[in-house]
C-alpha cells in the first residue's frame, strides 16, 4: 500500500509526459528514474533527450492546470 501512496498515478521509467500549464504548453519530459516520491525527468522533443535533470513530485502527474498528461 505504501508504494501506491508514493506513486498514486503509476508513473514509470520511459514514459513521456507533457505539461498542462498554459505557460509551458508543449513542454515534454521523459521519466529517467523514480526517487521516493519524485520522478527524475529530462526534456524530450521528437525522440531527443536533453536539458538538465529535474525532479517532479509524483502527485503532479495528473491532468490539472499545474500537472502533466501522459503522452506515451
C-alpha positions as CSV (number, residue, x, y, z in Angstrom):
1,X,0.0,0.0,0.0
2,X,2.9,2.4,0.8
3,X,4.2,2.2,-2.8
4,X,0.8,3.2,-4.2
5,X,0.8,6.2,-1.9
6,X,4.2,7.3,-3.1
7,X,3.3,6.8,-6.8
8,X,-0.5,7.3,-7.0
9,X,-0.6,7.7,-10.8
10,X,1.6,4.7,-11.7
11,X,4.4,6.9,-13.2
12,X,7.0,4.6,-14.9
13,X,10.5,5.0,-16.3
14,X,10.5,5.7,-20.0
15,X,7.1,7.4,-20.1
16,X,6.7,10.8,-21.8
17,X,4.6,13.4,-20.1
18,X,3.5,16.9,-21.3
19,X,2.9,19.9,-19.1
20,X,-0.7,21.0,-18.7
21,X,0.4,24.5,-17.7
22,X,-0.6,27.0,-20.4
23,X,2.7,28.9,-19.8
24,X,4.7,25.8,-20.8
25,X,2.4,24.4,-23.4
26,X,4.0,21.6,-25.4
27,X,6.9,21.1,-22.9
28,X,7.5,17.4,-22.7
29,X,9.6,15.3,-20.3
30,X,10.7,11.7,-20.2
31,X,11.0,9.9,-16.9
32,X,14.5,8.6,-16.3
33,X,14.0,7.2,-12.8
34,X,11.9,7.3,-9.7
35,X,13.4,8.5,-6.4
36,X,11.0,8.1,-3.5
37,X,8.1,10.5,-4.1
38,X,9.7,12.2,-7.1
39,X,10.3,11.4,-10.7
40,X,13.6,12.5,-12.2
41,X,13.0,13.8,-15.8
42,X,14.7,15.4,-18.7
43,X,13.3,17.4,-21.6
44,X,12.1,15.3,-24.6
45,X,11.5,16.5,-28.1
46,X,10.9,14.4,-31.2
47,X,12.8,11.5,-29.6
48,X,15.7,13.6,-28.5
49,X,16.5,13.8,-24.8
50,X,18.2,17.0,-23.5
51,X,18.4,19.6,-20.8
52,X,19.1,19.4,-17.1
53,X,17.6,16.8,-14.8
54,X,14.5,18.0,-13.0
55,X,12.6,16.4,-10.1
56,X,8.8,16.5,-10.1
57,X,6.6,15.2,-7.3
58,X,4.7,12.1,-8.4
59,X,1.3,13.6,-7.3
60,X,1.6,16.2,-10.1
61,X,1.4,13.6,-12.8
62,X,-2.3,14.1,-13.5
63,X,-4.3,16.3,-15.8
64,X,-4.8,19.5,-13.8
65,X,-3.7,23.0,-14.6
66,X,-0.3,22.6,-12.9
67,X,0.1,18.9,-13.7
68,X,1.2,16.7,-16.5
69,X,-0.6,14.5,-19.0
70,X,0.7,11.1,-20.3
71,X,1.8,11.2,-24.0
72,X,3.3,7.7,-24.3
